[in-house]
Amino acid sequence: MAVKLTVIYDNPKDADAFEEHYAGAHAALASKVPDVQKVETAKVFPKEDGSDTPAYRTADLYFVDYATACAALASPEGQALAADVDAVATGGYRMLLSQVGG
């Protein structure tokens, strides 16, 4: 059963600073997490009236199964990524660990 970790980043206090850190350091940390099969990121469109939605960006890290995902996230690289989420997500965030196609 394939599993993915989804991180939903809420609107940051400073979008430019978020984007700079996200592109420069954060994305690289995600790619170093062991046994990640795929990393997929997305930027959320604003509402039709141009106002912000509650979410700003999402990131999905895919793993072959639940045990692999848990081990990868507990690894030093996974812990470094989690610490960086705390640093970059100045507006808050949510994490979901989900079965893909379930």
Jmol script that loads the backbone (N, CA, C; Angstrom):
load data "model"
ATOM      1  N   MET A   1       0.830  -1.169   0.000  1.00  0.00           N
ATOM      2  CA  MET A   1       0.000   0.000   0.000  1.00  0.00           C
ATOM      3  C   MET A   1       0.881   1.241   0.000  1.00  0.00           C
ATOM      4  N   ALA A   2       0.817   2.028  -1.044  1.00  0.00           N
ATOM      5  CA  ALA A   2       1.592   3.262  -1.141  1.00  0.00           C
ATOM      6  C   ALA A   2       1.066   4.282  -0.137  1.00  0.00           C
ATOM      7  N   VAL A   3       1.986   5.087   0.374  1.00  0.00           N
ATOM      8  CA  VAL A   3       1.666   6.071   1.405  1.00  0.00           C
ATOM      9  C   VAL A   3       2.278   7.396   1.005  1.00  0.00           C
ATOM     10  N   LYS A   4       1.603   8.491   1.374  1.00  0.00           N
ATOM     11  CA  LYS A   4       2.202   9.797   1.148  1.00  0.00           C
ATOM     12  C   LYS A   4       2.062  10.661   2.386  1.00  0.00           C
ATOM     13  N   LEU A   5       3.086  11.459   2.604  1.00  0.00           N
ATOM     14  CA  LEU A   5       3.052  12.500   3.609  1.00  0.00           C
ATOM     15  C   LEU A   5       2.682  13.780   2.885  1.00  0.00           C
ATOM     16  N   THR A   6       1.612  14.420   3.316  1.00  0.00           N
ATOM     17  CA  THR A   6       1.205  15.704   2.761  1.00  0.00           C
ATOM     18  C   THR A   6       1.441  16.772   3.813  1.00  0.00           C
ATOM     19  N   VAL A   7       2.128  17.831   3.414  1.00  0.00           N
ATOM     20  CA  VAL A   7       2.301  18.993   4.273  1.00  0.00           C
ATOM     21  C   VAL A   7       1.507  20.127   3.634  1.00  0.00           C
ATOM     22  N   ILE A   8       0.603  20.709   4.397  1.00  0.00           N
ATOM     23  CA  ILE A   8      -0.180  21.855   3.936  1.00  0.00           C
ATOM     24  C   ILE A   8       0.340  23.072   4.683  1.00  0.00           C
ATOM     25  N   TYR A   9       0.956  23.965   3.944  1.00  0.00           N
ATOM     26  CA  TYR A   9       1.518  25.186   4.525  1.00  0.00           C
ATOM     27  C   TYR A   9       0.465  26.283   4.461  1.00  0.00           C
ATOM     28  N   ASP A  10       0.155  26.866   5.603  1.00  0.00           N
ATOM     29  CA  ASP A  10      -0.768  27.995   5.635  1.00  0.00           C
ATOM     30  C   ASP A  10      -0.033  29.254   5.154  1.00  0.00           C
ATOM     31  N   ASN A  11      -0.776  30.327   4.936  1.00  0.00           N
ATOM     32  CA  ASN A  11      -0.185  31.559   4.418  1.00  0.00           C
ATOM     33  C   ASN A  11       0.924  32.063   5.342  1.00  0.00           C
ATOM     34  N   PRO A  12       2.133  32.214   4.800  1.00  0.00           N
ATOM     35  CA  PRO A  12       3.259  32.663   5.635  1.00  0.00           C
ATOM     36  C   PRO A  12       3.143  34.145   5.973  1.00  0.00           C
ATOM     37  N   LYS A  13       3.843  34.538   7.013  1.00  0.00           N
ATOM     38  CA  LYS A  13       3.863  35.953   7.403  1.00  0.00           C
ATOM     39  C   LYS A  13       4.550  36.796   6.342  1.00  0.00           C
ATOM     40  N   ASP A  14       5.567  36.240   5.687  1.00  0.00           N
ATOM     41  CA  ASP A  14       6.312  36.932   4.628  1.00  0.00           C
ATOM     42  C   ASP A  14       6.467  35.960   3.455  1.00  0.00           C
ATOM     43  N   ALA A  15       5.631  36.114   2.432  1.00  0.00           N
ATOM     44  CA  ALA A  15       5.619  35.170   1.302  1.00  0.00           C
ATOM     45  C   ALA A  15       6.948  35.154   0.554  1.00  0.00           C
ATOM     46  N   ASP A  16       7.583  36.309   0.381  1.00  0.00           N
ATOM     47  CA  ASP A  16       8.861  36.348  -0.335  1.00  0.00           C
ATOM     48  C   ASP A  16       9.942  35.575   0.416  1.00  0.00           C
ATOM     49  N   ALA A  17      10.017  35.763   1.732  1.00  0.00           N
ATOM     50  CA  ALA A  17      10.997  35.037   2.542  1.00  0.00           C
ATOM     51  C   ALA A  17      10.708  33.542   2.517  1.00  0.00           C
ATOM     52  N   PHE A  18       9.418  33.174   2.576  1.00  0.00           N
ATOM     53  CA  PHE A  18       9.040  31.764   2.504  1.00  0.00           C
ATOM     54  C   PHE A  18       9.535  31.159   1.198  1.00  0.00           C
ATOM     55  N   GLU A  19       9.212  31.810   0.081  1.00  0.00           N
ATOM     56  CA  GLU A  19       9.586  31.280  -1.228  1.00  0.00           C
ATOM     57  C   GLU A  19      11.097  31.151  -1.386  1.00  0.00           C
ATOM     58  N   GLU A  20      11.826  32.111  -0.890  1.00  0.00           N
ATOM     59  CA  GLU A  20      13.294  32.061  -0.994  1.00  0.00           C
ATOM     60  C   GLU A  20      13.841  30.866  -0.224  1.00  0.00           C
ATOM     61  N   HIS A  21      13.374  30.688   1.001  1.00  0.00           N
ATOM     62  CA  HIS A  21      13.849  29.570   1.813  1.00  0.00           C
ATOM     63  C   HIS A  21      13.349  28.238   1.245  1.00  0.00           C
ATOM     64  N   TYR A  22      12.103  28.208   0.816  1.00  0.00           N
ATOM     65  CA  TYR A  22      11.502  26.981   0.296  1.00  0.00           C
ATOM     66  C   TYR A  22      12.276  26.479  -0.920  1.00  0.00           C
ATOM     67  N   ALA A  23      12.556  27.379  -1.852  1.00  0.00           N
ATOM     68  CA  ALA A  23      13.268  26.989  -3.073  1.00  0.00           C
ATOM     69  C   ALA A  23      14.739  26.708  -2.801  1.00  0.00           C
ATOM     70  N   GLY A  24      15.335  27.473  -1.896  1.00  0.00           N
ATOM     71  CA  GLY A  24      16.772  27.370  -1.684  1.00  0.00           C
ATOM     72  C   GLY A  24      17.220  26.263  -0.761  1.00  0.00           C
ATOM     73  N   ALA A  25      16.420  25.935   0.247  1.00  0.00           N
ATOM     74  CA  ALA A  25      16.869  24.959   1.235  1.00  0.00           C
ATOM     75  C   ALA A  25      15.844  23.861   1.504  1.00  0.00           C
ATOM     76  N   HIS A  26      14.608  24.244   1.652  1.00  0.00           N
ATOM     77  CA  HIS A  26      13.587  23.303   2.101  1.00  0.00           C
ATOM     78  C   HIS A  26      13.359  22.162   1.107  1.00  0.00           C
ATOM     79  N   ALA A  27      13.236  22.488  -0.155  1.00  0.00           N
ATOM     80  CA  ALA A  27      12.994  21.453  -1.170  1.00  0.00           C
ATOM     81  C   ALA A  27      14.146  20.459  -1.235  1.00  0.00           C
ATOM     82  N   ALA A  28      15.369  20.942  -1.046  1.00  0.00           N
ATOM     83  CA  ALA A  28      16.537  20.056  -1.065  1.00  0.00           C
ATOM     84  C   ALA A  28      16.488  19.068   0.099  1.00  0.00           C
ATOM     85  N   LEU A  29      16.022  19.525   1.259  1.00  0.00           N
ATOM     86  CA  LEU A  29      15.909  18.628   2.414  1.00  0.00           C
ATOM     87  C   LEU A  29      14.906  17.512   2.140  1.00  0.00           C
ATOM     88  N   ALA A  30      13.814  17.830   1.484  1.00  0.00           N
ATOM     89  CA  ALA A  30      12.796  16.818   1.181  1.00  0.00           C
ATOM     90  C   ALA A  30      13.356  15.719   0.292  1.00  0.00           C
ATOM     91  N   SER A  31      14.194  16.100  -0.650  1.00  0.00           N
ATOM     92  CA  SER A  31      14.744  15.104  -1.576  1.00  0.00           C
ATOM     93  C   SER A  31      15.788  14.207  -0.910  1.00  0.00           C
ATOM     94  N   LYS A  32      16.268  14.576   0.275  1.00  0.00           N
ATOM     95  CA  LYS A  32      17.268  13.776   0.982  1.00  0.00           C
ATOM     96  C   LYS A  32      16.654  12.764   1.946  1.00  0.00           C
ATOM     97  N   VAL A  33      15.355  12.821   2.149  1.00  0.00           N
ATOM     98  CA  VAL A  33      14.704  11.868   3.049  1.00  0.00           C
ATOM     99  C   VAL A  33      14.833  10.479   2.429  1.00  0.00           C
ATOM    100  N   PRO A  34      15.297   9.501   3.187  1.00  0.00           N
ATOM    101  CA  PRO A  34      15.519   8.168   2.603  1.00  0.00           C
ATOM    102  C   PRO A  34      14.221   7.523   2.105  1.00  0.00           C
ATOM    103  N   ASP A  35      14.363   6.784   1.036  1.00  0.00           N
ATOM    104  CA  ASP A  35      13.288   5.963   0.468  1.00  0.00           C
ATOM    105  C   ASP A  35      12.095   6.744  -0.064  1.00  0.00           C
ATOM    106  N   VAL A  36      12.265   8.041  -0.318  1.00  0.00           N
ATOM    107  CA  VAL A  36      11.205   8.819  -0.952  1.00  0.00           C
ATOM    108  C   VAL A  36      11.151   8.411  -2.425  1.00  0.00           C
ATOM    109  N   GLN A  37       9.992   8.018  -2.888  1.00  0.00           N
ATOM    110  CA  GLN A  37       9.841   7.632  -4.283  1.00  0.00           C
ATOM    111  C   GLN A  37       9.614   8.837  -5.184  1.00  0.00           C
ATOM    112  N   LYS A  38       8.917   9.846  -4.644  1.00  0.00           N
ATOM    113  CA  LYS A  38       8.588  11.030  -5.439  1.00  0.00           C
ATOM    114  C   LYS A  38       8.275  12.166  -4.486  1.00  0.00           C
ATOM    115  N   VAL A  39       8.689  13.382  -4.877  1.00  0.00           N
ATOM    116  CA  VAL A  39       8.324  14.599  -4.149  1.00  0.00           C
ATOM    117  C   VAL A  39       7.539  15.470  -5.119  1.00  0.00           C
ATOM    118  N   GLU A  40       6.378  15.902  -4.678  1.00  0.00           N
ATOM    119  CA  GLU A  40       5.508  16.723  -5.515  1.00  0.00           C
ATOM    120  C   GLU A  40       5.112  17.959  -4.708  1.00  0.00           C
ATOM    121  N   THR A  41       5.353  19.137  -5.279  1.00  0.00           N
ATOM    122  CA  THR A  41       4.992  20.372  -4.585  1.00  0.00           C
ATOM    123  C   THR A  41       4.018  21.174  -5.440  1.00  0.00           C
ATOM    124  N   ALA A  42       3.244  22.023  -4.767  1.00  0.00           N
ATOM    125  CA  ALA A  42       2.268  22.837  -5.487  1.00  0.00           C
ATOM    126  C   ALA A  42       2.031  24.132  -4.724  1.00  0.00           C
ATOM    127  N   LYS A  43       1.720  25.179  -5.478  1.00  0.00           N
ATOM    128  CA  LYS A  43       1.340  26.463  -4.895  1.00  0.00           C
ATOM    129  C   LYS A  43      -0.155  26.635  -5.129  1.00  0.00           C
ATOM    130  N   VAL A  44      -0.883  26.976  -4.077  1.00  0.00           N
ATOM    131  CA  VAL A  44      -2.341  27.083  -4.118  1.00  0.00           C
ATOM    132  C   VAL A  44      -2.751  28.399  -4.786  1.00  0.00           C
ATOM    133  N   PHE A  45      -3.707  28.309  -5.694  1.00  0.00           N
ATOM    134  CA  PHE A  45      -4.247  29.518  -6.326  1.00  0.00           C
ATOM    135  C   PHE A  45      -5.028  30.333  -5.300  1.00  0.00           C
ATOM    136  N   PRO A  46      -5.027  31.658  -5.437  1.00  0.00           N
ATOM    137  CA  PRO A  46      -5.906  32.464  -4.581  1.00  0.00           C
ATOM    138  C   PRO A  46      -7.363  32.223  -4.974  1.00  0.00           C
ATOM    139  N   LYS A  47      -8.272  32.720  -4.144  1.00  0.00           N
ATOM    140  CA  LYS A  47      -9.692  32.639  -4.460  1.00  0.00           C
ATOM    141  C   LYS A  47      -9.984  33.463  -5.713  1.00  0.00           C
ATOM    142  N   GLU A  48     -11.144  33.271  -6.302  1.00  0.00           N
ATOM    143  CA  GLU A  48     -11.506  33.983  -7.534  1.00  0.00           C
ATOM    144  C   GLU A  48     -11.472  35.493  -7.372  1.00  0.00           C
ATOM    145  N   ASP A  49     -11.734  35.978  -6.147  1.00  0.00           N
ATOM    146  CA  ASP A  49     -11.696  37.426  -5.920  1.00  0.00           C
ATOM    147  C   ASP A  49     -10.280  37.935  -5.619  1.00  0.00           C
ATOM    148  N   GLY A  50      -9.296  37.040  -5.675  1.00  0.00           N
ATOM    149  CA  GLY A  50      -7.900  37.414  -5.449  1.00  0.00           C
ATOM    150  C   GLY A  50      -7.444  37.299  -4.013  1.00  0.00           C
ATOM    151  N   SER A  51      -8.351  37.026  -3.094  1.00  0.00           N
ATOM    152  CA  SER A  51      -7.961  36.898  -1.694  1.00  0.00           C
ATOM    153  C   SER A  51      -7.323  35.535  -1.435  1.00  0.00           C
ATOM    154  N   ASP A  52      -6.586  35.464  -0.349  1.00  0.00           N
ATOM    155  CA  ASP A  52      -5.877  34.230  -0.006  1.00  0.00           C
ATOM    156  C   ASP A  52      -6.837  33.127   0.414  1.00  0.00           C
ATOM    157  N   THR A  53      -6.460  31.904   0.113  1.00  0.00           N
ATOM    158  CA  THR A  53      -7.132  30.741   0.680  1.00  0.00           C
ATOM    159  C   THR A  53      -6.409  30.415   1.990  1.00  0.00           C
ATOM    160  N   PRO A  54      -6.965  29.554   2.837  1.00  0.00           N
ATOM    161  CA  PRO A  54      -6.259  29.224   4.080  1.00  0.00           C
ATOM    162  C   PRO A  54      -4.910  28.529   3.831  1.00  0.00           C
ATOM    163  N   ALA A  55      -4.794  27.805   2.728  1.00  0.00           N
ATOM    164  CA  ALA A  55      -3.548  27.103   2.408  1.00  0.00           C
ATOM    165  C   ALA A  55      -2.753  27.901   1.378  1.00  0.00           C
ATOM    166  N   TYR A  56      -1.431  27.835   1.498  1.00  0.00           N
ATOM    167  CA  TYR A  56      -0.540  28.569   0.604  1.00  0.00           C
ATOM    168  C   TYR A  56       0.209  27.633  -0.349  1.00  0.00           C
ATOM    169  N   ARG A  57       0.748  26.547   0.188  1.00  0.00           N
ATOM    170  CA  ARG A  57       1.480  25.554  -0.591  1.00  0.00           C
ATOM    171  C   ARG A  57       1.185  24.177  -0.028  1.00  0.00           C
ATOM    172  N   THR A  58       1.426  23.159  -0.857  1.00  0.00           N
ATOM    173  CA  THR A  58       1.381  21.775  -0.396  1.00  0.00           C
ATOM    174  C   THR A  58       2.623  21.051  -0.880  1.00  0.00           C
ATOM    175  N   ALA A  59       2.976  20.021  -0.150  1.00  0.00           N
ATOM    176  CA  ALA A  59       4.072  19.146  -0.564  1.00  0.00           C
ATOM    177  C   ALA A  59       3.661  17.718  -0.250  1.00  0.00           C
ATOM    178  N   ASP A  60       3.913  16.817  -1.180  1.00  0.00           N
ATOM    179  CA  ASP A  60       3.617  15.404  -0.995  1.00  0.00           C
ATOM    180  C   ASP A  60       4.888  14.603  -1.186  1.00  0.00           C
ATOM    181  N   LEU A  61       5.210  13.763  -0.207  1.00  0.00           N
ATOM    182  CA  LEU A  61       6.336  12.845  -0.286  1.00  0.00           C
ATOM    183  C   LEU A  61       5.762  11.436  -0.310  1.00  0.00           C
ATOM    184  N   TYR A  62       6.088  10.674  -1.326  1.00  0.00           N
ATOM    185  CA  TYR A  62       5.521   9.342  -1.533  1.00  0.00           C
ATOM    186  C   TYR A  62       6.500   8.259  -1.102  1.00  0.00           C
ATOM    187  N   PHE A  63       5.941   7.221  -0.462  1.00  0.00           N
ATOM    188  CA  PHE A  63       6.717   6.087   0.021  1.00  0.00           C
ATOM    189  C   PHE A  63       6.022   4.792  -0.382  1.00  0.00           C
ATOM    190  N   VAL A  64       6.757   3.711  -0.389  1.00  0.00           N
ATOM    191  CA  VAL A  64       6.207   2.429  -0.822  1.00  0.00           C
ATOM    192  C   VAL A  64       5.159   1.896   0.163  1.00  0.00           C
ATOM    193  N   ASP A  65       5.336   2.157   1.472  1.00  0.00           N
ATOM    194  CA  ASP A  65       4.369   1.685   2.458  1.00  0.00           C
ATOM    195  C   ASP A  65       4.505   2.472   3.758  1.00  0.00           C
ATOM    196  N   TYR A  66       3.616   2.187   4.686  1.00  0.00           N
ATOM    197  CA  TYR A  66       3.549   2.914   5.955  1.00  0.00           C
ATOM    198  C   TYR A  66       4.830   2.761   6.781  1.00  0.00           C
ATOM    199  N   ALA A  67       5.319   1.532   6.909  1.00  0.00           N
ATOM    200  CA  ALA A  67       6.527   1.294   7.709  1.00  0.00           C
ATOM    201  C   ALA A  67       7.725   2.049   7.136  1.00  0.00           C
ATOM    202  N   THR A  68       7.850   2.059   5.828  1.00  0.00           N
ATOM    203  CA  THR A  68       8.949   2.782   5.179  1.00  0.00           C
ATOM    204  C   THR A  68       8.824   4.276   5.421  1.00  0.00           C
ATOM    205  N   ALA A  69       7.607   4.801   5.326  1.00  0.00           N
ATOM    206  CA  ALA A  69       7.381   6.227   5.570  1.00  0.00           C
ATOM    207  C   ALA A  69       7.752   6.589   7.001  1.00  0.00           C
ATOM    208  N   CYS A  70       7.304   5.790   7.958  1.00  0.00           N
ATOM    209  CA  CYS A  70       7.606   6.080   9.362  1.00  0.00           C
ATOM    210  C   CYS A  70       9.103   6.034   9.639  1.00  0.00           C
ATOM    211  N   ALA A  71       9.788   5.038   9.091  1.00  0.00           N
ATOM    212  CA  ALA A  71      11.240   4.938   9.286  1.00  0.00           C
ATOM    213  C   ALA A  71      11.957   6.117   8.641  1.00  0.00           C
ATOM    214  N   ALA A  72      11.513   6.505   7.452  1.00  0.00           N
ATOM    215  CA  ALA A  72      12.150   7.622   6.748  1.00  0.00           C
ATOM    216  C   ALA A  72      11.956   8.925   7.510  1.00  0.00           C
ATOM    217  N   LEU A  73      10.769   9.142   8.038  1.00  0.00           N
ATOM    218  CA  LEU A  73      10.490  10.381   8.760  1.00  0.00           C
ATOM    219  C   LEU A  73      11.190  10.425  10.110  1.00  0.00           C
ATOM    220  N   ALA A  74      11.505   9.250  10.676  1.00  0.00           N
ATOM    221  CA  ALA A  74      12.244   9.182  11.936  1.00  0.00           C
ATOM    222  C   ALA A  74      13.756   9.282  11.739  1.00  0.00           C
ATOM    223  N   SER A  75      14.212   9.168  10.502  1.00  0.00           N
ATOM    224  CA  SER A  75      15.644   9.232  10.203  1.00  0.00           C
ATOM    225  C   SER A  75      16.180  10.644  10.471  1.00  0.00           C
ATOM    226  N   PRO A  76      17.494  10.799  10.565  1.00  0.00           N
ATOM    227  CA  PRO A  76      18.059  12.136  10.738  1.00  0.00           C
ATOM    228  C   PRO A  76      17.629  13.108   9.632  1.00  0.00           C
ATOM    229  N   GLU A  77      17.541  12.613   8.398  1.00  0.00           N
ATOM    230  CA  GLU A  77      17.124  13.469   7.284  1.00  0.00           C
ATOM    231  C   GLU A  77      15.651  13.864   7.412  1.00  0.00           C
ATOM    232  N   GLY A  78      14.822  12.919   7.838  1.00  0.00           N
ATOM    233  CA  GLY A  78      13.407  13.209   8.051  1.00  0.00           C
ATOM    234  C   GLY A  78      13.214  14.196   9.187  1.00  0.00           C
ATOM    235  N   GLN A  79      13.993  14.048  10.232  1.00  0.00           N
ATOM    236  CA  GLN A  79      13.901  14.969  11.360  1.00  0.00           C
ATOM    237  C   GLN A  79      14.404  16.364  10.977  1.00  0.00           C
ATOM    238  N   ALA A  80      15.427  16.433  10.128  1.00  0.00           N
ATOM    239  CA  ALA A  80      15.913  17.731   9.642  1.00  0.00           C
ATOM    240  C   ALA A  80      14.834  18.426   8.816  1.00  0.00           C
ATOM    241  N   LEU A  81      14.135  17.666   7.992  1.00  0.00           N
ATOM    242  CA  LEU A  81      13.039  18.235   7.206  1.00  0.00           C
ATOM    243  C   LEU A  81      11.927  18.736   8.131  1.00  0.00           C
ATOM    244  N   ALA A  82      11.555  17.943   9.130  1.00  0.00           N
ATOM    245  CA  ALA A  82      10.500  18.346  10.059  1.00  0.00           C
ATOM    246  C   ALA A  82      10.882  19.623  10.802  1.00  0.00           C
ATOM    247  N   ALA A  83      12.130  19.731  11.223  1.00  0.00           N
ATOM    248  CA  ALA A  83      12.587  20.944  11.906  1.00  0.00           C
ATOM    249  C   ALA A  83      12.521  22.146  10.980  1.00  0.00           C
ATOM    250  N   ASP A  84      12.835  21.917   9.708  1.00  0.00           N
ATOM    251  CA  ASP A  84      12.798  23.021   8.752  1.00  0.00           C
ATOM    252  C   ASP A  84      11.359  23.435   8.440  1.00  0.00           C
ATOM    253  N   VAL A  85      10.424  22.483   8.473  1.00  0.00           N
ATOM    254  CA  VAL A  85       9.011  22.838   8.312  1.00  0.00           C
ATOM    255  C   VAL A  85       8.625  23.822   9.411  1.00  0.00           C
ATOM    256  N   ASP A  86       9.034  23.530  10.634  1.00  0.00           N
ATOM    257  CA  ASP A  86       8.744  24.445  11.747  1.00  0.00           C
ATOM    258  C   ASP A  86       9.327  25.830  11.500  1.00  0.00           C
ATOM    259  N   ALA A  87      10.508  25.884  10.900  1.00  0.00           N
ATOM    260  CA  ALA A  87      11.175  27.170  10.663  1.00  0.00           C
ATOM    261  C   ALA A  87      10.532  27.953   9.520  1.00  0.00           C
ATOM    262  N   VAL A  88      10.185  27.291   8.433  1.00  0.00           N
ATOM    263  CA  VAL A  88       9.701  27.980   7.236  1.00  0.00           C
ATOM    264  C   VAL A  88       8.204  28.295   7.307  1.00  0.00           C
ATOM    265  N   ALA A  89       7.444  27.491   8.025  1.00  0.00           N
ATOM    266  CA  ALA A  89       5.986  27.633   8.034  1.00  0.00           C
ATOM    267  C   ALA A  89       5.542  28.639   9.098  1.00  0.00           C
ATOM    268  N   THR A  90       5.834  29.897   8.864  1.00  0.00           N
ATOM    269  CA  THR A  90       5.551  30.950   9.837  1.00  0.00           C
ATOM    270  C   THR A  90       4.055  31.205  10.015  1.00  0.00           C
ATOM    271  N   GLY A  91       3.222  30.736   9.087  1.00  0.00           N
ATOM    272  CA  GLY A  91       1.776  30.900   9.201  1.00  0.00           C
ATOM    273  C   GLY A  91       1.083  29.667   9.744  1.00  0.00           C
ATOM    274  N   GLY A  92       1.851  28.620   9.994  1.00  0.00           N
ATOM    275  CA  GLY A  92       1.306  27.361  10.472  1.00  0.00           C
ATOM    276  C   GLY A  92       1.287  26.307   9.368  1.00  0.00           C
ATOM    277  N   TYR A  93       1.026  25.079   9.741  1.00  0.00           N
ATOM    278  CA  TYR A  93       0.983  23.977   8.775  1.00  0.00           C
ATOM    279  C   TYR A  93       0.225  22.805   9.377  1.00  0.00           C
ATOM    280  N   ARG A  94      -0.127  21.861   8.510  1.00  0.00           N
ATOM    281  CA  ARG A  94      -0.733  20.605   8.895  1.00  0.00           C
ATOM    282  C   ARG A  94      -0.023  19.492   8.147  1.00  0.00           C
ATOM    283  N   MET A  95       0.116  18.335   8.762  1.00  0.00           N
ATOM    284  CA  MET A  95       0.705  17.158   8.112  1.00  0.00           C
ATOM    285  C   MET A  95      -0.297  16.019   8.141  1.00  0.00           C
ATOM    286  N   LEU A  96      -0.360  15.303   7.036  1.00  0.00           N
ATOM    287  CA  LEU A  96      -1.237  14.135   6.922  1.00  0.00           C
ATOM    288  C   LEU A  96      -0.422  12.966   6.383  1.00  0.00           C
ATOM    289  N   LEU A  97      -0.552  11.805   6.958  1.00  0.00           N
ATOM    290  CA  LEU A  97       0.063  10.600   6.420  1.00  0.00           C
ATOM    291  C   LEU A  97      -1.095   9.747   5.921  1.00  0.00           C
ATOM    292  N   SER A  98      -1.128   9.493   4.610  1.00  0.00           N
ATOM    293  CA  SER A  98      -2.311   8.901   3.984  1.00  0.00           C
ATOM    294  C   SER A  98      -1.962   7.717   3.103  1.00  0.00           C
ATOM    295  N   GLN A  99      -2.914   6.799   3.001  1.00  0.00           N
ATOM    296  CA  GLN A  99      -2.822   5.703   2.049  1.00  0.00           C
ATOM    297  C   GLN A  99      -3.209   6.245   0.682  1.00  0.00           C
ATOM    298  N   VAL A 100      -2.384   6.007  -0.301  1.00  0.00           N
ATOM    299  CA  VAL A 100      -2.662   6.473  -1.655  1.00  0.00           C
ATOM    300  C   VAL A 100      -3.645   5.516  -2.311  1.00  0.00           C
ATOM    301  N   GLY A 101      -4.704   6.052  -2.896  1.00  0.00           N
ATOM    302  CA  GLY A 101      -5.680   5.241  -3.590  1.00  0.00           C
ATOM    303  C   GLY A 101      -6.573   4.437  -2.658  1.00  0.00           C
ATOM    304  N   GLY A 102      -6.577   4.789  -1.390  1.00  0.00           N
ATOM    305  CA  GLY A 102      -7.365   4.024  -0.422  1.00  0.00           C
ATOM    306  C   GLY A 102      -8.694   4.559  -0.307  1.00  0.00           C
TER     307      GLY A 102
END
end "model"
wireframe off; spacefill off
backbone 0.3
color backbone group
